[in-house]
Amino acid sequence: MHIIKYIAIALWSLILMAMVLAVLRLHPFIRRKKEKDINVSEGIYATALLISAALIMLQVVPNLGLAFDVLQKLSPQKFWISFLETGSVMAVSALLIFLLTVVVARWLSVLVAGNRHPLIELDADHRGYALFRAGLLLGLTILVAGFSGAVFQLMVPEIELPFYR
């Protein structure tokens, strides 16, 4: 059963990354770059977005493994349905935390660097601005990652033990 667990978690990890890439395709500077190559500043910011998403999704994987074990013990009859429900809730909440992190990082960059239009700055290849935005996003993500791990742990079903304090 361990092999099935690791295959299920690996497949779920691929689904998480596909969800992140689908959301990143909706970002305005990626969406408008259909025919042109991206410049260095856009590459820096896109890499920061990917790393930020991976840091948050990294908190989902161990909790998904824990949920696999707990659900296997609690409800073996409805195991796969329960596992898909739990994994879906974790994935959607991770995606929401990632989007919230991106929005808060944008708000903080406006607060610190002034009301610059990011599409113009990134298109003009302002590397300093891109590094600042990327660093702000990654720093905020690292701060939020510990909190998100605790949130995902709350989504794992609990085993009630009698007479345990």
Secondary structure, 3 states (H helix, E strand, C coil): CHHHHHHHHHHHHHHHHHHHHHHHCCCHHHHCCCCCCCCHHHHHHHHHHHHHHHHHHCCHHHHHHHHHHHHHHHCCCCHHHHHHHHHHHHHHHHHHHHHHHHHHHHHHHHHHHCCCCHHHHHHCCCHHHHHHHHHHHHHHHHHHHHHHHHHHHHCCCCCCCCCCC
